[in-house]
Amino acid sequence: MLFLERGFANVSIREVADAADVSPTTVFAHFPQKEALVFDEDDEQRDKLIASVRNRGPGVSVHTALHDFYLAEIAANVVEHGDAVSRRFMEFLNATPALRDYAARMWLRHEDALAAVIAADAGVDEPSPEVRAYSRFVLQIQILASESDDPVGVCEAGFAVLTDGWRAVERSLGASV
C-alpha cells in the first residue's frame, strides 16, 4: 500500500521493513530486489500456467486451455480486488518503468516451463523451435494485456492472431501487409 500511496521510487526498503516490523536484511532475505516486493506470486503463477496445460479437460487444446486460463485470471483479479483496485494497480505498474520491466522479465521466465509442458504433452523430449516460439508469443499476450486498458480485448486479439496466423490478419486488413 505504501507504493500505491507514495509511488514506488518514493518508498525505501527501510520503510517497508519498518511497516512490516522486520529488519531490511529480513526483507532482502525474502525478496532479492525492491521490485520483487510488488510481485510475490511468481512461483504460484508459473504453477497455475503449467497446470492450465497439464490439467485441461479431454478434447481441450493447449491453445484453448491457455486462452481460457488468461481470461479466468483477468476475471479472478477483478473479483478478488475489485475493478477499481485492479485498474489502480495496473496504472501504478505501467507508470513505473522499473516495475513494468520487472513484470515482463518475471513472466517471460516461464517460457522454458511452458515449452517443456507443451512438448511433454505432445510426447516429445525437447520443445521444437515452433513450440518455443508459440510459448514466447503466448506469454507476450499476457504482457500486452497487462499494459492495456482493455486486457480482455488484447487477450482475445492475441489469441486470434495465434489461432489463425498472420494470413488471417492480412485478410482482415484487406491486403498483404
N, C-alpha and C positions, 0 to 999 in steps of 0.2 A: 504494500500500500504506500510505503514511503516513496517508491519510484513513481507511482502514478500521481501522487500529490505534488512532488517537487521536481520530477524529471530524473532520468537515470544518471546523468552526469553530475547532478547536484546532491547525490547521496553517496556517502563514503561507506566503505566496508565497516569501519568502526561504528558508524551509526546503525548499520544493520545488526551488527553484533550486539550493540547496546540494547536495541529494541528486542532482540531475542534473548537477552540476558546471558550471553556467552562471550567468549573472547574472539577477537579477529582470527586468531590461529585456529580456533574451532570452526569458524566459518570456512576458512580455506581448506580445512581437512575434509570437508564435505562438498565444497564447491570449488573447483580448480581455478575459476576466474569469476569476476563480478557478473558477467553475462549469464553464467550458469545459475545464478540465484533466481532468475526470471523463468528459466526453463528447467523445472525439476522433474519432468516426467519422460526424459529421453528414452530410457530402457523400456518403460511401460508402453510408450508409443511404438517403438520398434516391435515389441512383442505383439501388440494388437494388430499392427500392419501385417506381420507374418501370419498370425492366426487367421486373418481375414482370407488369406490364400489357402492355408493348410486346412482350415475347418469349414470351408464353404460347402454348401449343400450339393447333393448329386445333380449333375447337369448344369451347374452354375460355372461359367467360365472364370478363369483368373481375372480377366478384364472386367467382367461384371462384378465380381467379388470386390475388387479394388474400388471400382466406381461406387458401389453401394457403401463400402467402408468409409470413403471420404464424405459422402453425403450424410451418413449417420454420425460421423464425428463433428461435422459442422452443426448439425441439429442438436447433438448432445451438449456441445459447448454452450449453445444458446439456452437450452433447458437448464443446465447446471448453474450458469452465471447470469442469465437474463440477457436479452438483446442489447440493452444499453451498456452493460458492463463489458460484454463481449466486444462491442464496437469500440468502446473507450480503450480497452486493452489493445486491440488491433491498431487503432490510431496511434497510441503510445509506441507500440512496437515499430510501426512503419515510419514514425517520425524520428526514431533513434537509429541512425545508421549502424552503430555497433551491435545493437540487438537484432536488427533486420538481417545483417550479415551472419551473425552467430546462429540465428534460427535457420537460415538456409544451409549453412555448413552442417549444423546438427542434423537436419532432416536428410541431407544427402549422404550422411554417414550410413544410412540404412540401405544404400544401394547394393552392397555385397550380399547382405542378408536376404533382401528381396529377390535378387537374381538367383541366389542359391536355392531358395524355396521354390521358385518357379521352375528351375532346372530339375530339381528333385521330383517335383510334381509331374514333369514330363518324362521322368525316368532316365535322365542323363546325369552324368557325374559332374560336369562343369557347365556353367552358363555359356551359351553361344554369344557371339557379338550382338545378334538380334535381341536376345534376352537381356543382355546388359544395357543396350540402347533403350529398350522398352522400359526397363526398371528405372533408368535415369529420367526418361520422359514422364513416367507416371509420378515420380517424386517431384518433378518440376511443376506439375499441375498443382500440387498442394502449396508450393511456394507462391505461385502466381495467385492462387485463390486467397491466400492469407494477406496478400498485398492489395486486394481488390475490395471495393465497396459492395460487390456482388459475388461473394465466394461461390455460391451455388451455380450462378451463371457461368463463371470461369471454369468451374469443375465440369459442368456439362459440356462446355465448348471444348475443353481439353480432351475429355474422353471421346467426344465425337470425332475430333481430328485423329486420335489414335485408332478409333474404331474403323473409320472409313479411309484413312490415309490422306495423303496430300492431294490425290486426284479428286476426292470429294470436295476439298477446299477450292480447288481450281474450278470445278463445276459450279459451286455456289457463287463464285465470283464472276462466272460467265466467260472466263478466258484462261489461257495458260499464264501462270504467273512464275 
